[in-house]
Amino acid sequence: MAAMHPTFDFDAASALSKGQRCYQEDAVIADFSRGSDVGLAVLADGMGGHAAGDVASKIVVTEVFSELMFQRGDADAFEKSVTANLFDAAMGANACLREHVESYPETRGMGATLVATVIINKNLYWISIGDSPLFLFRDGKLSQLNEDHSMAPQIDFMVESGLLNHEEARCHPDRNTLTSVLFGEDIPRIDCPKEPLELRASDMLIVASDGLQFLSNDEIAAVLKVHQGAHSAEIADNLLERLRQLEDPDLDNVSFSVVKLNDARVRHASDAAMDTTESIRRVG
């Protein structure tokens, strides 16, 4: 079989910040090596308090990422079964959470959201459970690709129906209540489309925890527009700086991966010397 030629050059960076919290319950890992046929990003936002949410997110990210890395060796074969692989990886992580709680009953109630993305050729596949967003920035516009498994969509619908005003919806105490999450039990809702989204050169993806949404979509898009010509690491730094500028005492943990997609046939001389473009930014 002839070797596949990568469609995109990946430029990716990940960022983590505790925000105003005392501990970090987010976890994120990505692999977008130069020349690879497959790019992966996995993120989880844990819950359950210190030493429970932290553990839950690490269990989920480790289990899902390791399973996808194991499966991706043959890109052609991987793409044929990628949605099944994503689903199986998520179910495996959920089983690990159940086993952990059975071994450590004091951690009962811990859980985590999940967003896992796979890029093969021009195609983006994902699985998501919970309220951690997957954003696409294309042609100057930001859109959320995945489902929001929280009460926020229902509350926003109440605004559209005239039952609540915008301020009541924004401050609603149930707005961030999750309707689906990995916690070792049956999972009510899973977003795992069978058909991929076809990506384009110059697209940008952001896999994030909901801490990034302390910025509005318009604020996120404004940062991306201003810095869209920059490397992903600089974009990540500017998003973190914009969050710091909020000076919000309630700022949650924030984690995200920024993935820029460049045409593999058009490489700038300044990029040619880079072996890999994935980096980690840690704040706090």
Contacts in CASP RR format, 6 or more apart in sequence:
PFRMAT RR
TARGET T0000
AUTHOR 0000-0000-0000
METHOD contacts of the structure
MODEL  1
MAAMHPTFDFDAASALSKGQRCYQEDAVIADFSRGSDVGLAVLADGMGGH
AAGDVASKIVVTEVFSELMFQRGDADAFEKSVTANLFDAAMGANACLREH
VESYPETRGMGATLVATVIINKNLYWISIGDSPLFLFRDGKLSQLNEDHS
MAPQIDFMVESGLLNHEEARCHPDRNTLTSVLFGEDIPRIDCPKEPLELR
ASDMLIVASDGLQFLSNDEIAAVLKVHQGAHSAEIADNLLERLRQLEDPD
LDNVSFSVVKLNDARVRHASDAAMDTTESIRRVG
1 76 0 8 1.000
4 37 0 8 1.000
4 75 0 8 1.000
4 76 0 8 1.000
4 121 0 8 1.000
5 264 0 8 1.000
6 35 0 8 1.000
6 36 0 8 1.000
6 37 0 8 1.000
6 264 0 8 1.000
7 121 0 8 1.000
7 122 0 8 1.000
7 264 0 8 1.000
8 119 0 8 1.000
8 122 0 8 1.000
8 199 0 8 1.000
8 201 0 8 1.000
8 261 0 8 1.000
8 262 0 8 1.000
8 263 0 8 1.000
8 264 0 8 1.000
9 34 0 8 1.000
9 35 0 8 1.000
9 261 0 8 1.000
9 262 0 8 1.000
9 263 0 8 1.000
9 264 0 8 1.000
9 267 0 8 1.000
9 271 0 8 1.000
9 277 0 8 1.000
10 32 0 8 1.000
10 33 0 8 1.000
10 34 0 8 1.000
10 36 0 8 1.000
10 39 0 8 1.000
10 119 0 8 1.000
10 259 0 8 1.000
10 260 0 8 1.000
10 261 0 8 1.000
10 262 0 8 1.000
10 277 0 8 1.000
10 278 0 8 1.000
11 32 0 8 1.000
11 231 0 8 1.000
11 232 0 8 1.000
11 259 0 8 1.000
11 260 0 8 1.000
11 261 0 8 1.000
11 262 0 8 1.000
11 271 0 8 1.000
11 277 0 8 1.000
12 30 0 8 1.000
12 32 0 8 1.000
12 41 0 8 1.000
12 232 0 8 1.000
12 257 0 8 1.000
12 258 0 8 1.000
12 259 0 8 1.000
12 260 0 8 1.000
12 277 0 8 1.000
12 278 0 8 1.000
12 279 0 8 1.000
13 231 0 8 1.000
13 232 0 8 1.000
13 233 0 8 1.000
13 235 0 8 1.000
13 236 0 8 1.000
13 257 0 8 1.000
13 258 0 8 1.000
13 277 0 8 1.000
13 278 0 8 1.000
13 279 0 8 1.000
13 280 0 8 1.000
13 281 0 8 1.000
14 28 0 8 1.000
14 29 0 8 1.000
14 30 0 8 1.000
14 41 0 8 1.000
14 236 0 8 1.000
14 255 0 8 1.000
14 256 0 8 1.000
14 257 0 8 1.000
14 258 0 8 1.000
14 278 0 8 1.000
14 279 0 8 1.000
14 280 0 8 1.000
14 281 0 8 1.000
15 236 0 8 1.000
15 237 0 8 1.000
15 239 0 8 1.000
15 240 0 8 1.000
15 254 0 8 1.000
15 255 0 8 1.000
15 256 0 8 1.000
15 257 0 8 1.000
15 258 0 8 1.000
15 280 0 8 1.000
15 281 0 8 1.000
15 282 0 8 1.000
15 283 0 8 1.000
16 24 0 8 1.000
16 26 0 8 1.000
16 28 0 8 1.000
16 253 0 8 1.000
16 254 0 8 1.000
16 255 0 8 1.000
16 280 0 8 1.000
16 281 0 8 1.000
16 282 0 8 1.000
16 283 0 8 1.000
17 240 0 8 1.000
17 243 0 8 1.000
17 253 0 8 1.000
17 254 0 8 1.000
17 255 0 8 1.000
17 282 0 8 1.000
17 283 0 8 1.000
17 284 0 8 1.000
18 24 0 8 1.000
18 253 0 8 1.000
18 283 0 8 1.000
18 284 0 8 1.000
19 243 0 8 1.000
19 251 0 8 1.000
19 252 0 8 1.000
19 253 0 8 1.000
19 254 0 8 1.000
19 283 0 8 1.000
19 284 0 8 1.000
20 248 0 8 1.000
20 249 0 8 1.000
20 250 0 8 1.000
20 251 0 8 1.000
20 252 0 8 1.000
21 251 0 8 1.000
21 252 0 8 1.000
21 253 0 8 1.000
22 50 0 8 1.000
23 49 0 8 1.000
23 50 0 8 1.000
23 54 0 8 1.000
24 54 0 8 1.000
24 253 0 8 1.000
25 45 0 8 1.000
25 46 0 8 1.000
25 47 0 8 1.000
25 48 0 8 1.000
25 49 0 8 1.000
25 53 0 8 1.000
25 54 0 8 1.000
25 56 0 8 1.000
25 57 0 8 1.000
25 253 0 8 1.000
26 43 0 8 1.000
26 44 0 8 1.000
26 45 0 8 1.000
26 46 0 8 1.000
26 57 0 8 1.000
26 209 0 8 1.000
26 253 0 8 1.000
26 254 0 8 1.000
26 255 0 8 1.000
27 43 0 8 1.000
27 44 0 8 1.000
27 46 0 8 1.000
27 57 0 8 1.000
27 58 0 8 1.000
27 60 0 8 1.000
27 61 0 8 1.000
27 255 0 8 1.000
28 41 0 8 1.000
28 42 0 8 1.000
28 43 0 8 1.000
28 44 0 8 1.000
28 61 0 8 1.000
28 207 0 8 1.000
28 209 0 8 1.000
28 255 0 8 1.000
28 256 0 8 1.000
28 257 0 8 1.000
29 41 0 8 1.000
29 42 0 8 1.000
29 61 0 8 1.000
29 65 0 8 1.000
30 39 0 8 1.000
30 40 0 8 1.000
30 41 0 8 1.000
30 42 0 8 1.000
30 207 0 8 1.000
30 257 0 8 1.000
30 259 0 8 1.000
30 278 0 8 1.000
31 39 0 8 1.000
31 40 0 8 1.000
31 41 0 8 1.000
31 65 0 8 1.000
31 69 0 8 1.000
31 278 0 8 1.000
32 39 0 8 1.000
32 40 0 8 1.000
32 41 0 8 1.000
32 259 0 8 1.000
32 276 0 8 1.000
32 277 0 8 1.000
32 278 0 8 1.000
33 39 0 8 1.000
33 275 0 8 1.000
33 276 0 8 1.000
33 278 0 8 1.000
34 274 0 8 1.000
34 275 0 8 1.000
34 276 0 8 1.000
34 277 0 8 1.000
35 264 0 8 1.000
37 75 0 8 1.000
37 120 0 8 1.000
37 121 0 8 1.000
38 72 0 8 1.000
38 73 0 8 1.000
38 75 0 8 1.000
38 78 0 8 1.000
38 118 0 8 1.000
38 119 0 8 1.000
38 120 0 8 1.000
39 72 0 8 1.000
39 117 0 8 1.000
39 118 0 8 1.000
39 119 0 8 1.000
39 120 0 8 1.000
40 65 0 8 1.000
40 68 0 8 1.000
40 69 0 8 1.000
40 72 0 8 1.000
40 116 0 8 1.000
40 117 0 8 1.000
40 118 0 8 1.000
40 119 0 8 1.000
41 115 0 8 1.000
41 116 0 8 1.000
41 117 0 8 1.000
41 205 0 8 1.000
41 207 0 8 1.000
41 257 0 8 1.000
41 259 0 8 1.000
42 60 0 8 1.000
42 61 0 8 1.000
42 64 0 8 1.000
42 65 0 8 1.000
42 68 0 8 1.000
42 114 0 8 1.000
42 115 0 8 1.000
42 116 0 8 1.000
42 117 0 8 1.000
43 61 0 8 1.000
43 114 0 8 1.000
43 115 0 8 1.000
43 116 0 8 1.000
43 132 0 8 1.000
43 207 0 8 1.000
43 208 0 8 1.000
43 209 0 8 1.000
43 255 0 8 1.000
43 256 0 8 1.000
43 257 0 8 1.000
44 56 0 8 1.000
44 57 0 8 1.000
44 58 0 8 1.000
44 60 0 8 1.000
44 61 0 8 1.000
44 64 0 8 1.000
44 112 0 8 1.000
44 113 0 8 1.000
44 114 0 8 1.000
44 115 0 8 1.000
44 132 0 8 1.000
44 182 0 8 1.000
45 57 0 8 1.000
45 112 0 8 1.000
45 113 0 8 1.000
45 131 0 8 1.000
45 132 0 8 1.000
45 209 0 8 1.000
45 210 0 8 1.000
45 211 0 8 1.000
45 253 0 8 1.000
45 255 0 8 1.000
46 53 0 8 1.000
46 54 0 8 1.000
46 56 0 8 1.000
46 57 0 8 1.000
46 60 0 8 1.000
46 110 0 8 1.000
46 111 0 8 1.000
46 112 0 8 1.000
46 113 0 8 1.000
47 53 0 8 1.000
47 56 0 8 1.000
47 109 0 8 1.000
47 110 0 8 1.000
47 111 0 8 1.000
47 112 0 8 1.000
47 181 0 8 1.000
48 56 0 8 1.000
48 107 0 8 1.000
48 109 0 8 1.000
48 110 0 8 1.000
48 111 0 8 1.000
49 110 0 8 1.000
51 107 0 8 1.000
52 107 0 8 1.000
52 109 0 8 1.000
52 110 0 8 1.000
52 111 0 8 1.000
53 110 0 8 1.000
53 111 0 8 1.000
53 112 0 8 1.000
55 100 0 8 1.000
55 107 0 8 1.000
55 110 0 8 1.000
56 97 0 8 1.000
56 100 0 8 1.000
56 107 0 8 1.000
56 110 0 8 1.000
56 111 0 8 1.000
56 112 0 8 1.000
56 182 0 8 1.000
56 183 0 8 1.000
57 112 0 8 1.000
59 93 0 8 1.000
59 96 0 8 1.000
59 97 0 8 1.000
59 100 0 8 1.000
59 112 0 8 1.000
60 93 0 8 1.000
60 96 0 8 1.000
60 97 0 8 1.000
60 111 0 8 1.000
60 112 0 8 1.000
60 114 0 8 1.000
60 182 0 8 1.000
63 89 0 8 1.000
63 92 0 8 1.000
63 93 0 8 1.000
63 96 0 8 1.000
64 89 0 8 1.000
64 90 0 8 1.000
64 93 0 8 1.000
64 114 0 8 1.000
64 116 0 8 1.000
65 116 0 8 1.000
67 85 0 8 1.000
67 88 0 8 1.000
67 89 0 8 1.000
67 92 0 8 1.000
68 85 0 8 1.000
68 86 0 8 1.000
68 89 0 8 1.000
68 116 0 8 1.000
68 118 0 8 1.000
71 78 0 8 1.000
71 81 0 8 1.000
71 85 0 8 1.000
72 78 0 8 1.000
72 118 0 8 1.000
75 120 0 8 1.000
75 121 0 8 1.000
78 85 0 8 1.000
78 118 0 8 1.000
78 120 0 8 1.000
79 120 0 8 1.000
79 121 0 8 1.000
79 123 0 8 1.000
82 118 0 8 1.000
82 120 0 8 1.000
82 125 0 8 1.000
83 125 0 8 1.000
83 127 0 8 1.000
83 192 0 8 1.000
83 193 0 8 1.000
83 194 0 8 1.000
86 116 0 8 1.000
86 118 0 8 1.000
86 125 0 8 1.000
86 126 0 8 1.000
86 127 0 8 1.000
86 192 0 8 1.000
87 127 0 8 1.000
87 190 0 8 1.000
87 192 0 8 1.000
89 116 0 8 1.000
89 127 0 8 1.000
90 114 0 8 1.000
90 116 0 8 1.000
90 127 0 8 1.000
90 129 0 8 1.000
90 182 0 8 1.000
90 187 0 8 1.000
90 190 0 8 1.000
90 192 0 8 1.000
93 114 0 8 1.000
93 182 0 8 1.000
94 182 0 8 1.000
94 183 0 8 1.000
94 184 0 8 1.000
94 185 0 8 1.000
94 187 0 8 1.000
95 184 0 8 1.000
97 110 0 8 1.000
97 111 0 8 1.000
97 112 0 8 1.000
97 182 0 8 1.000
97 183 0 8 1.000
97 184 0 8 1.000
98 184 0 8 1.000
98 185 0 8 1.000
100 107 0 8 1.000
100 110 0 8 1.000
101 107 0 8 1.000
101 108 0 8 1.000
101 109 0 8 1.000
101 110 0 8 1.000
101 184 0 8 1.000
109 183 0 8 1.000
110 183 0 8 1.000
111 181 0 8 1.000
111 182 0 8 1.000
111 183 0 8 1.000
111 184 0 8 1.000
112 181 0 8 1.000
112 182 0 8 1.000
112 183 0 8 1.000
113 128 0 8 1.000
113 129 0 8 1.000
113 130 0 8 1.000
113 131 0 8 1.000
113 132 0 8 1.000
113 149 0 8 1.000
113 178 0 8 1.000
113 181 0 8 1.000
113 182 0 8 1.000
113 209 0 8 1.000
113 210 0 8 1.000
114 127 0 8 1.000
114 128 0 8 1.000
114 129 0 8 1.000
114 130 0 8 1.000
114 132 0 8 1.000
114 182 0 8 1.000
115 126 0 8 1.000
115 127 0 8 1.000
115 128 0 8 1.000
115 132 0 8 1.000
115 133 0 8 1.000
115 134 0 8 1.000
115 146 0 8 1.000
115 207 0 8 1.000
115 208 0 8 1.000
116 126 0 8 1.000
116 127 0 8 1.000
116 128 0 8 1.000
117 124 0 8 1.000
117 125 0 8 1.000
117 126 0 8 1.000
117 134 0 8 1.000
117 205 0 8 1.000
117 207 0 8 1.000
118 124 0 8 1.000
118 125 0 8 1.000
118 126 0 8 1.000
119 125 0 8 1.000
119 199 0 8 1.000
119 259 0 8 1.000
119 261 0 8 1.000
122 198 0 8 1.000
122 199 0 8 1.000
122 200 0 8 1.000
123 196 0 8 1.000
123 197 0 8 1.000
123 198 0 8 1.000
123 199 0 8 1.000
124 145 0 8 1.000
124 196 0 8 1.000
124 197 0 8 1.000
124 198 0 8 1.000
124 199 0 8 1.000
124 205 0 8 1.000
125 193 0 8 1.000
125 196 0 8 1.000
126 134 0 8 1.000
126 145 0 8 1.000
126 146 0 8 1.000
126 191 0 8 1.000
126 192 0 8 1.000
126 193 0 8 1.000
127 190 0 8 1.000
127 191 0 8 1.000
127 192 0 8 1.000
128 134 0 8 1.000
128 146 0 8 1.000
128 147 0 8 1.000
128 149 0 8 1.000
128 190 0 8 1.000
128 191 0 8 1.000
128 192 0 8 1.000
129 149 0 8 1.000
129 180 0 8 1.000
129 181 0 8 1.000
129 182 0 8 1.000
129 187 0 8 1.000
129 189 0 8 1.000
129 190 0 8 1.000
129 191 0 8 1.000
130 148 0 8 1.000
130 149 0 8 1.000
130 150 0 8 1.000
130 178 0 8 1.000
130 179 0 8 1.000
130 180 0 8 1.000
130 181 0 8 1.000
130 189 0 8 1.000
131 148 0 8 1.000
131 149 0 8 1.000
131 150 0 8 1.000
131 152 0 8 1.000
131 176 0 8 1.000
131 178 0 8 1.000
131 210 0 8 1.000
132 207 0 8 1.000
132 208 0 8 1.000
132 209 0 8 1.000
132 210 0 8 1.000
133 144 0 8 1.000
133 146 0 8 1.000
133 148 0 8 1.000
133 206 0 8 1.000
133 208 0 8 1.000
133 210 0 8 1.000
133 212 0 8 1.000
133 213 0 8 1.000
134 144 0 8 1.000
134 145 0 8 1.000
134 146 0 8 1.000
134 205 0 8 1.000
134 206 0 8 1.000
134 207 0 8 1.000
134 208 0 8 1.000
135 142 0 8 1.000
135 143 0 8 1.000
135 144 0 8 1.000
135 145 0 8 1.000
135 205 0 8 1.000
135 206 0 8 1.000
135 208 0 8 1.000
135 220 0 8 1.000
136 142 0 8 1.000
136 143 0 8 1.000
136 144 0 8 1.000
136 145 0 8 1.000
136 197 0 8 1.000
136 203 0 8 1.000
136 204 0 8 1.000
136 205 0 8 1.000
137 203 0 8 1.000
137 204 0 8 1.000
137 205 0 8 1.000
137 206 0 8 1.000
137 221 0 8 1.000
137 224 0 8 1.000
137 228 0 8 1.000
138 200 0 8 1.000
138 202 0 8 1.000
138 203 0 8 1.000
138 204 0 8 1.000
140 221 0 8 1.000
140 224 0 8 1.000
140 225 0 8 1.000
140 228 0 8 1.000
141 221 0 8 1.000
142 217 0 8 1.000
142 218 0 8 1.000
142 220 0 8 1.000
142 221 0 8 1.000
142 224 0 8 1.000
144 217 0 8 1.000
145 197 0 8 1.000
146 191 0 8 1.000
147 189 0 8 1.000
147 191 0 8 1.000
149 178 0 8 1.000
149 179 0 8 1.000
149 180 0 8 1.000
149 181 0 8 1.000
149 188 0 8 1.000
149 189 0 8 1.000
149 191 0 8 1.000
150 175 0 8 1.000
150 176 0 8 1.000
150 177 0 8 1.000
150 178 0 8 1.000
150 179 0 8 1.000
151 172 0 8 1.000
151 174 0 8 1.000
151 175 0 8 1.000
151 176 0 8 1.000
151 177 0 8 1.000
151 179 0 8 1.000
152 175 0 8 1.000
152 176 0 8 1.000
155 164 0 8 1.000
155 169 0 8 1.000
155 172 0 8 1.000
155 174 0 8 1.000
155 175 0 8 1.000
156 169 0 8 1.000
158 164 0 8 1.000
158 169 0 8 1.000
159 165 0 8 1.000
159 166 0 8 1.000
159 168 0 8 1.000
159 169 0 8 1.000
164 172 0 8 1.000
169 175 0 8 1.000
176 210 0 8 1.000
179 188 0 8 1.000
179 189 0 8 1.000
180 187 0 8 1.000
180 188 0 8 1.000
180 189 0 8 1.000
180 190 0 8 1.000
181 187 0 8 1.000
199 261 0 8 1.000
200 261 0 8 1.000
201 261 0 8 1.000
201 262 0 8 1.000
201 263 0 8 1.000
201 266 0 8 1.000
202 261 0 8 1.000
202 262 0 8 1.000
203 260 0 8 1.000
203 261 0 8 1.000
204 224 0 8 1.000
204 228 0 8 1.000
204 235 0 8 1.000
204 258 0 8 1.000
204 259 0 8 1.000
204 260 0 8 1.000
204 261 0 8 1.000
205 257 0 8 1.000
205 258 0 8 1.000
205 259 0 8 1.000
205 261 0 8 1.000
206 212 0 8 1.000
206 220 0 8 1.000
206 256 0 8 1.000
206 257 0 8 1.000
206 258 0 8 1.000
206 259 0 8 1.000
207 256 0 8 1.000
207 257 0 8 1.000
207 259 0 8 1.000
208 254 0 8 1.000
208 255 0 8 1.000
208 256 0 8 1.000
208 257 0 8 1.000
209 252 0 8 1.000
209 253 0 8 1.000
209 254 0 8 1.000
209 255 0 8 1.000
209 256 0 8 1.000
210 252 0 8 1.000
211 251 0 8 1.000
211 252 0 8 1.000
211 253 0 8 1.000
211 254 0 8 1.000
211 255 0 8 1.000
212 220 0 8 1.000
212 239 0 8 1.000
212 243 0 8 1.000
212 254 0 8 1.000
212 256 0 8 1.000
214 243 0 8 1.000
214 246 0 8 1.000
214 248 0 8 1.000
214 251 0 8 1.000
214 252 0 8 1.000
214 254 0 8 1.000
215 223 0 8 1.000
215 239 0 8 1.000
215 242 0 8 1.000
215 243 0 8 1.000
215 246 0 8 1.000
219 242 0 8 1.000
220 239 0 8 1.000
223 235 0 8 1.000
223 238 0 8 1.000
223 239 0 8 1.000
223 242 0 8 1.000
224 235 0 8 1.000
226 238 0 8 1.000
227 234 0 8 1.000
227 235 0 8 1.000
227 238 0 8 1.000
228 235 0 8 1.000
230 238 0 8 1.000
231 260 0 8 1.000
231 277 0 8 1.000
232 258 0 8 1.000
232 259 0 8 1.000
232 260 0 8 1.000
232 277 0 8 1.000
232 279 0 8 1.000
233 279 0 8 1.000
233 281 0 8 1.000
235 258 0 8 1.000
235 260 0 8 1.000
236 256 0 8 1.000
236 258 0 8 1.000
236 281 0 8 1.000
237 281 0 8 1.000
239 256 0 8 1.000
239 258 0 8 1.000
240 254 0 8 1.000
240 281 0 8 1.000
240 283 0 8 1.000
243 251 0 8 1.000
243 254 0 8 1.000
262 271 0 8 1.000
271 277 0 8 1.000
END
